[in-house]
Amino acid sequence: MSVKDIFETMDYGPAPESASEAMSWLAKKGQFGHFIDGAFTVPGDGLESRNPATGEVLATLTQATQADVDAAVVAARRAQGKWAALGGHGRARYLYAIARLLQKHSRLFAVLETLDNGKPIRESRDIDIPLAQRHFYYHAGMAQLMEEALPAAQPLGVCGQIIPWNFPLLMLSWKITPALAMGNTVVLKPAEYTSLTALLFAEICQQAGLPKGVVNIVTGDGAVGEMIVASDVDKIAFTGSTSVGRKIREATAGSGKALTLELGGKSPYIVFDDADIDSAIEGLVDAIWFNQGQVCCAGSRLLVQESIAEEFHKRLRTRMDKLRIGDPLDKCIDVGAVVDPVQLDTITQMVAENTAGHRHVAAVPLPEKGCFYPPTLISGLGPADPLMQEEIFGPVLVSCTFRTPEEAVALANNTRYGLAATLWTENVNLALDIAPKLVAGVVWVNATNLFDAAAGFGGVRESGFGREGGWEGLRAYTRTKDKTRALTRIAPLNGAGAAQDIIDRTAKMYVGGKQARPDSGYSSAVFGKSGALLGHVGQGSRKDVRNAVEAAQGAAGWGGNTGHLRAQILYYIAENLAARADEFASRIDAMKGGRQGAKEVEASIQRLFSAAAWADKYDGQVHSVPIRGVALAMKEPVGIIGALCADEAPLLGLVSVMAPAIAMGNRVVLAASEPYPLAATDFYQVLDTSDVPGGVVNILTGAHADLAPTLAAHLNVDAVWSFSSTDLSADIERASAGNLKRTWVNNGQAVDWFKPRTAQFLAQATEIKTIWVPYGE
């Protein structure tokens, strides 16, 4: 075309990117082995890696065997001690060297990523590769600062990492950089469809002189991931589908392995009637057609205010018809190829099975060969329609309307996922009112798909748990330097004789701010160390758990109160406990024997004061990100926390759990110490006189083994903690897979309850929500 033709038609001519260097590198390699202990293994039988845009075979990968995975884990284990001992500065030098090498070879990585994945070269070149480099630079700084900023932290050990095919190199950088920065070593499995940039990265590790065994990469299908999950590693980090994440949660239950999951999503894209429509449509193009919609946080669920819906959809359809689909190596292309024929078939089938709404397919030609799917809009759906609920993971946008901001929030949260959300409005008051109400780990205001190494990314609900990036992302790769010892089960005491008090003092459960009889109708005798009968407590059942959770749901407004108000109530609890300190100390001594009751009561009062002090001071952060705007890391309550309290510290164990949890705005369902429950049933009298709203604190008694499975499986419980001397860790983690709730279990290890651990409890009691707010005209 001539320049005149271009100006008259506004057509884009082809702008092909040369693939010669990438193809030369592939031709030289031909077949790939694994990268284990600093060297590539001899290639073996495996699978083909194909270009999804052409079907061309790019390379042959080796299918890892159990022996390969074992060798990688052994190499990582052997290298870990020396890598950690290298110190933060030593590790920072290597991470910096890798960052520089990624920059030097950036175009090779970008072209290879596009060949292997099918995404447009503009996205690989301008987004994926620079952001991967950014992660190595950023975490070089984290390694440098670790000893100064995180003096109580130490590495976990060997980390097994499993990444998906939608952002191959970027996901690798998200996983590897925090692990290496904190002194861990890794065994990483790239996706079977897209392993090539991971193998090129292995060469970069060699060029940087990275010590042998620090990074190990094994290739193959999902069976290799299963081998890594079952191997002798200290942590599993997984990004992928919710169904696989659930299986990993079940497989690792009771193993003591740390686990983070970044899973699927069905993210809402909310447009209010005062939004800049054209800007919102351009943002929507990035939200759903970026990387062909193969993005876990894609804004795939469009919610438009009813008054502008007709005009918005009209302009959106016009914009869709202008999208360019074709050769991903053409720098003028907007939408590339779907990663594999299997994924293409999945998208096609899901859309074909839908009979609701109105479908608009972009009026653009598709290439004759390759895995291409046209940008598609399905409007007029209802909230319960399958395509409004299920993740499609393709270039398909579904839409419905709303009338009021309250309805928008209700529709946005009407999903089992909670990864990301986007909202568009010119009203800053509306934006800052809606953002905290959205159940999502990330919220973008008048923007979409903003990511940075400094800002945590991750979800809630069935979108997983844990964060990638920022200070919050490092916690998943460290543990405290506490010494641990095995905790033996403490059984209830036996005795004989009548109660000492002539008038029976009935100890009931505490549900919804009221004393409640056990639904089971059964009670258990509580004997003291001397054998005297001290009283009876109810045996909790499934219905008692259900009632307590319902009461906690009814107290949802507690999280909306100010930290100052929560602090006042905690101080009031401490004041009322102090007034009855002698009584509580005597009760503890009567149950346990000895003279430690007064010490335990005093420590409980201190815990209440600490939680009250932090209630209005445990602040979020404003992350320094490379945009003209801010990324706010807001610390929000987890929700409803079920906790099995420590048996050995009947009052202190309960208060240490309860106080930081409610200080952060959570509601709790507490299973009291099983052998010494009367301290808990006395404590609810303190709560009754301390202005604690009904349902914020609920206390059950009974066998932990009976209460734990119901708490862990309950879909309205958001987290379960266990400090019981009955090791129920495996049961809790396995049952929690139902809604992928967070868990914090002791794995049969004892806790020194007299040693303050407030920081750990506050971190477990909060969820980080990152709210991105760009500014400027």
N, C-alpha and C positions, 0 to 999 in steps of 0.2 A: 504494500500500500504506500501511496505517496503521503506526504505530510498533509496535503489538502484533503485527501480522503479520510485520514484519521480525524481531522478537525470536524469534518462534515458528518461522519458516521459515529464518531466517538467509540469506534471498535478498538479492541485491544488486539494487536498482532501477537504472534507467538514470541515467547522469550525463553527459549529452552536453556536449561542448565546442563552443562557438560557432565556426563557421568563417567568420563574416561578414566579418571584417576581412581575412582571407587571400583570400577570394573577391573582395572589393572590389579588393584589390591586383592580383589576376590579371585581373579584368575591365578594369581601367585599362590594364594592359599588353597583354593580348590575345596579341600575338606578340612574341617576343624575338629580338633580334639578338645578336651577340657583344659582349663587353666588351674592347675593344682600345684601348690608349693613353689610358686614362682616360675613355672614352666608349662608349656603346652604338652599334653599327652598325645600319644599316637592316635590318629583318628580311627574310629571304629564304626560299626554299623549304626545307622541312625535315621534321620529324617531330612527332607529337603526344605530349604528355605526359599520361598518364591516371592517374586515381585507381584503384588496383588493387582497392579495396573495392567500387567501384560501376561501373567501366568508363567513368566520365564523363571527357570531355576537359577538362583543366585549362588547357592553353596549347599554343601551337605554337612549337617551337624551330627555329632555323635550322641547317641542315646545313653545317658549315664546308667550305670549299674549300681547295685548296692555297694560293691567294692569301690567304685569311683567316689560315691558320696562319703563312704567311711574314710577313704584316703584324704579327701578334702577336709573333713572334720578333724582328723588327726593332725594334718598340717596346720590348720588354724589353731588348734589347741597348743601345739608345740610353739607356735610363734607368739601366742597372746601375751605370755608373761614378759618377754623381752620388749614387745611393742608397748605395753603399758609402762614398763620401767624406763622407756625412752624419754618419758616426760612430755608435758604439753608442748614445749618449744620444739622438741625433736619431731613430734608428730605434725606440728604446724608446718614445718619446713617441707615435709613430704606432700601434705595436702596442697600447699602453695605451688609446689613443683608440678603436681598433676593439673592444677588449674591453669597454669601457664601453658602446659603441653596441650590441653584441650583447646585453648585459644589458638595455638599455632596450627592445629589440625582441624579447625572448626569447620571449614568447608567440606572436608572429607567426611567428617561425622554427619553433617547436615545432609549431604547427598546420599550417603549410605543409609541413613535413617529413612529418608523418603523412598529409596528403592525397596527397602525391607518392609516398611509399614504402609506405604501408600498415601501418607499425608502430603499436602502441598509443600513444595520446597520453601516457600516463604515462611511457613510455620516452623519447619525444622530449623531454618537458617536464622530467623529473627526471634523465635520464642524458645524452643526446646533447648538448643545448644547453648545460647547465652545464659539461660537460667540454670542449666547444669553447671556451667562454669561458676556462676554466682554462688552456688551451693558449696563448691570447693573453697572458694575464697572466704566465704563467710565462716565456714567451719574450721578453716585454718585459724581464724581468729578465736573461735570457741576453744580449740585445743590450747592455744596460747594462754587463754584466760582461765582454764579449768582449775588449776591449782589455787589460784587467787580467788576466783568467784565461787567455786564449788568445792571448798576444802573438805567437806564431809562425804564427797562422792567418790566412788570407785567404779571401774568398769564391771559389766556383768560377766564377760568372758567371751565365748564364741557365739556369734549371732547367725542364725539361719534366716535368709531373706529370699522372698519369692515375689517377683514383680510381674506386672501384666504387659500386654502388647501395645497398649495405646500410646504410652510415652516411654519407650524403652530406655533411652539414656537418661532422661530426666528422672524417671522412677529409680533407676540405679543410683543416681546422685543423691536423691532424697533419702535412700536407705543407707548407702555406704558412708556418706560424709559424717553424720552424727556418731555412727558406730565407731569409725576410726578415730575421730576427734577425741572421744572419751576413753580410748585405750582398748577397745574391743577388736577382735578379728572377725572376718565374715566368710560365710559360704553362701554364695548368691546363685539363684537359678533364674535366668531370664525366661521370658515366655517362649514357647516352642516356635511361634510364628516369627518372632522378632529378636533373635539372639545376636545379630551381627555387630551392632554397635557395642554390645557388652564385650564381645571378643576383641574388637578393636581397642576398647578401653583396657583390656588385659595387656595389650602391647604397650599402652601408655604407662601402665604400672611398671612394666619392665624398664621402659625408658627413664622413668623417674627414679629407678633404683629402689623401689619399695621392697622392704624385706620380704623374703620368701614366706609364704603362708599367711600373710596378713589379709590378702584378698584372694579368694578362690572362687572360680566360676564353673559350674557344671550345667550342661545343657540337656534338654530332653523334654518329654511330655509331662503331664500332671503326675504320673507315677513318681517322677524324680522329686517333685515337691513333697509328696507323701513320705518319701525316704528321709528328706531333710527334717520334716516335722517330727518324725520318730527317732531321729538321730540324737547323739549325745551333744546337744547344743544347750546354751543357757537362755536363749531368747529366740522367738520366732516373730518376724515382721512380715506381714502379708498385705499386699494390695491386690484386690480382685473382686470376684463376685461374692454376694452375701451368702449364697448357698455353700460355697467352698469355705468361706470364713467360719460359718457355723460348724462345719465338719472339723476344721482345725481347732476350734474352741473345745469341741468334744474330745478330740484326739490328745490334746495337751492337758486335759483336766487331771489335776492331782500330780502332775509331773514336776511342779515347781518352776517350770519354764516361764519366763516373762513373755507376754504376748501383746502385740499391738495389731489392730486390724483396721485397714482403710478400705471400705467396701462400697457397695452400690449406692445409687441415689435416684431420686425423682424430684429434682430441684424445682421449686416454683420460681417463676419470673413474673413479678407483679408490676403492673403498669397502672398508675392512678391517673385520674382525668386531667390533672394539672401538669402531667409530664410533658417534656419535649418529645413529641411523637417520633420525629425523624431520628433523633438521637437514640431513643429507646429501641427503634427498629434496627438501627445499626448495631447496637449492643446485643440485640437478639440474634442477629446474624452470627456474631461471635459466640454467643451463648450456646447455640444449638448446632450450627453448621461448621464450627471450628472442629478440625480433626474428624470430619464426617459425623459429628454427634457421638463419637466414641470417647466420651469423657464422662467420668463418674459423676462430676458435678455439673454436667450440662444443664442449662436452663430449659429443660424439655417439657415443662408444664407451664404454659402461658396462662396467666390470670389477668384479664383486662377489665377495667371498670366499665360497667354497662353503657354509660353515656358516651363513651368514645369507641366502643368495641367495633362498630360497623366501619368507621373511618380507619381505625387502626388496622383491621384485617385487610381492608382494601389496599392500603399503602403497603402492607406486608406482602401481599400476593404480588403486587407490582415489583417489589424489591426482589422477591424470590425468583421471578422470571428473568432477572438480570444477572443472576449468579452464573459463574463460569465453571463448568465441570469438564475435567479431562486429564491429560497427562500430568501427574503430580510434579514432574520435573519442569513444567512450564511455569515460569514465575508470575504469569498472569492468571493462573488458575485459583479459584476460590475453594472448590471442593474436590478432593481427590478420591482415591479408591478405598473401599471398605477392606479391612485387613485380610480377609480370607473368605473363600466361598461358603464355608460353614457359617460364618457370621452373617454373610449376605442372605443366606437361606433363612436364618433366624429372623432377621428384620422383615423379609418379604412375607414370611408366614404370619408373624404377629399382626402386620398391617392388613393382610388379606382376611384374617379371621374377624376383624373389627367390622361391624355393620352400623355403628352409630355415627352421628355427626356428618360433617361435610368435608370431603377430601379435596385438597388442591395440590396437584403435583406441578412442580416448577416446569414451565414451558421451555425447557432447555434440552438440547440433544445430548445423548449419552454415547460414549465411545462404544464401538462395536464389540470390543473384547475387554476383559478385565472385570473386577468386582466393583461395579459402580451402581449406586442407588440414588435416585433423584431426590432433592430436597422436597419434603412433603409436609403439608399442614393439614391437620384434622381438627376442625373447629366445631363448636356446638356440642361438645361432650358433657356428660354429667360427672360429678365428682367420683362416683362409684364405678364408672366404666373401666374395664380392664386396662386400657391404654393410658388412663389417667393415674393408674396405681402401679403398673408394672414398668420396670426399666426396659426400654427398647434397645438402647445403646447403638443408635444409628441416627441418620439425618432426618428424623421424624419428630415434628413438633405437634403437641396436642394442646387444645385450648378450651377454656370456658370463661364465663364472666362472673363479676361480683358487683354488688351495689354499694356497700359500705366498707370502711376500713376494718371493722370488726369481722365482716364476712370474709374479707380477703385473708385475714389471719387464720380464720377457721379453715378455709379451703387450703391455704398453704400448708398448714400443720396436719391436714387430713391425709397422712401417709405414714407408712411404717418406717420410712427413711428419715434422715436428718443430716444430710451432708452440707448442702449449701442453699442459698436463696439470694435472689436479686430483687431489688425494688427500685422503681423509677418514680420520682416526684420532684417538683421544684420547691416543695414546702419542707424546709429543713426540720420543722417541728414534727411534721407527720413522719418523716423518715426516721428520726430518732425516737419516735414513739413506737413505730412498727418494728424496727430492727430487733430490739430486745425480746419482743413477743414471738418471734419466729423460732421454731425448734430446728436449729441448724448450727453446725459448727462454724460456718463461715457465712457472712452476709455482705453482699456488695450493694452499695448505694450509688445509683446512677453510673454504674459500671458493671463489668462482669469479667470473670476468669482472670482476676488479678492474683498473682502468686509472687512470693518472694521468700528467700531463705530465712529472713528475719521474722516472718509472720507465720504462726502456727496454722496448719491445715489439717482437718480431720472432722469426723462426724460424731453424731449421737444416734441413739436408737439402733436400727439395723444397718446403719451406715458405719458401724464399728466404734472403736474407742482408741484413744491415743492420738497424739498430734505429730505432724511432720514439720520440722522447721522451728526456728526461734528457741528461746530458753526452754519453753514448755516441751519442745521436741527432744531435748537432751535427757529429760528425766527418764524416758523410756529406755535409755541405754546406760543408766547408772543405778547403783544401789548404795545405801548408806554403809558405813564401815562398822556397823554394830556387830558384835559377836553374838552368836546364837547357840542355843542348846535345845535338845529335844524336850518337849513338854509331855509329861505323862498324864493320862486321864485321871481326873479327880472325881471319884464316885461319891454319890450322896452317902452320908453317914447313917448308921443304924443305931437303934437304941430301944429302950423299953420304958414303960411307965406313963403316967398321966401328964398332961400339960401343967406347967407351973402356975399359970394364971387360971383362976377359977372361972372368970368370964372369958369366953372364947373370943379371940381377936382375929376375925376372919380376914385372910389376905386374899384379895381378889386380883383380877387382872385390871389393867388401866387402859381403856380404849376410848378415844374421842373425848378425853377430859373427864371421864366418869369411871367409877369402879364397875367391873363387869364380871359376872360369874363365868366360869369356863363352860363352853358349849358342850364339852364332853360329859360334864356332870361328874367327873372323877377328880379326886384330890390326892396328893401325896404328902406323907408326913415328913417334916423337917426336924431332924435331930441335931443336937449340938455335939460338940466334942466330948462333953461329959456323958453323953447318952440320953440327956433329958430331951423330952418332946417340946420343941419350941413353937410348933404351929403346923398348919397345913397350907399348901398352895395348890392351885388348880393345875391340871394337866392340859396344856394347850393343844388345840387341834387345828385342822385345816380351816374350819369355819372361824376360829378365833383369829387366825392370820388374815383371812378374808375381811373380817370386820375391822381389824386394825388398819389394813391397807385402805379400805373404804374411808375410814376416819381420817387417815393421812391425806387422801385425795381431797377431802372436804376442807382441809386446812391449807389449800394451795396458795392462799393470799399471804401466808407467812413469808414467802420468798420475796414478795413485793414490798414488805416493810423496810424501813431504813435500817442500816447497820447500827445506828445510834439506838433505835428502839430495841433491837434484839440484844444489844449490849446491856441496856438497862434491866431487861428481864433476867439475863444471865447473872448480873450482879445481885439482883433480888433473890434468885435461887441460892446463890452463895451465902447471902445474908441469913436466909431462913435455915439453911443447912447448918451454919455456924451456931445459930441459936439452939440447935438440938444436937450439937456435936457429941456431947457425953452419951446421949441416948443411942446414937448411931454407933459410936465406938463400942459401947457395951454389947449391942446386938452383934456386931462383927466378931467380938471376942467370944461371945457365947456360941456362935456358929462354928468358928474356926479354932477356938482355943488360943492361948497365948495373950500377948498384950500389944498387938500391932494395930488395934482398931483405931486408936486416937491418931496414929501416924497416917493411916489410910484416909480418915476423914479430913485431916488437915491437907493432905495432898489433893483430895477431891475439891476442896474449896479453892486451892491454888489453880487447879485446872479450869474451874469455872471463871476465875478472875482472868486467866490467860485468854480463854475463848472470848470473854466479854471485851477484853482489850483489843483483840484482833478483829472483832465483828465489824468495826467501821474503819479498819486500817489495812486490811488485806486487799490491797488495791490491784487493779489491772495495770497495763502498760500501754504506752504509745510507741509502737515499733518504728524504727527508722527504716523506711522502705524507699526505694529509688523511684518515687513518683511524686507529683505535686499533690499531696494529700496525706492522709494519716491512715494507719492500720491500728485500730483499737483492740487490744486484747482484754476483753471483759471477762471477769471471773464470775460465773453464774452458779447457782446451786445445782447439784446433780438431780435433785427431785426427791423421791422417796427412797430412803436407805434402810434396808433391813440389816440388823446386826446381831450376831451371836456374841454376847458379852463374855468377858473373861471369867472363868470359873474361880480362879485363885484370888481375884481381887473383886469381891462382890459389889462394892460401892465404887471404888476407884476405876475399875474396868468399865463400869456402866457410864460414869460421868465423863471419862476420857473419850468415849465414843460419842456420847450425846452432845456434849458442850460444843465442840468445834463443828459438828454437823449442823446443829440448829443455829449456831452463830453465823454460818454462811447461807442460811435461808432454807435448808432442807427440812423435811419431816422424817421422823424416824420410827421404826418398829423394832423394839429392843427385846431380845430374848434374854431374860435375866440369868445370872449365874445358876447353873443347874444344881450344884450341891448346896449353895448358900444363897437362896433366892430372897430371903426375908429383908435384906438390906434394900433390895429394889422395891419390894412392896411397901416398905416404910417410906421410900423416897418419893413415891407419887403423892404422899401427903404434903411434902415440901412443894411439889409442882402445883398442887391445888391452891396453895397460898401465895404463889409467886407470879400470878397473872400470865401463866403460859396458856395460850389459846388451845382449846380442845382440838385434838388430832395432831398437834405438832409433835408431841411425844406420846408414844403408846408402848406399854410394857406388858409382855407376855411371860408366863412361867411354864415350865415343863421341860421335857427331854429335848435337848438340842437336835438329836438325831431325827425327832419327829417334826420339829418346826423348820429345820433347814431346807429340806427338799421343796416344801410348799413356798417358802420365801423366795428361793432361787428360781423356781419355775413361774412365779406369778408375773404376768405380763405387765402389770402396772407398778412393779417395783423396778427402780432404775439402777440400783446397785445393792450388792450384798457384801458385808464384811463378816469375817469369822475370826474370833479370838478364842473359840471354845477349846477346852482341853480334849474334847472328842474331835479327832481329826476328820473333819467333814469336807476338807478342801476339794477333793476330787468330785464328790457328789454335788457340791455347790457349783463348781465350774462347769460341770457337765450339764446340769439342769439350767444354768444361766444361758446356754446357747439358744434357748427358745426365742428370746428377744434380744440376745447379745448384750445383756446388761453388764455393766462393769462389776468386777469382783476384786476383793482384797482379802486374801486368806493367809493364815499363818503356816500352812503346810506342816502342822504339828510342832512348830518351833515356839519356844517360850518368849515372852515379852517382859522386860523389866518395867513394870507399870509405874514405878517411882521415878523413872527417868523421863523427863519431859520429851514428848514427840509431837508437839503441837504443829510444827511445820509439815510433817508427813500427813497428819490428819486433815489439815486445811487443804493440802493439795488433793487428797482423795475426796474431799467434800465439795470440790468445785470442778466445773467444766469450763474450758476456755472457749469463748466465742470471739472470733476475729471479725470485726466490722470495718470494712474498707470504705473510706469516705474521701474520694477525690474532691478537689475544690478548684475554683477558678472558672473563668468563662471560656 
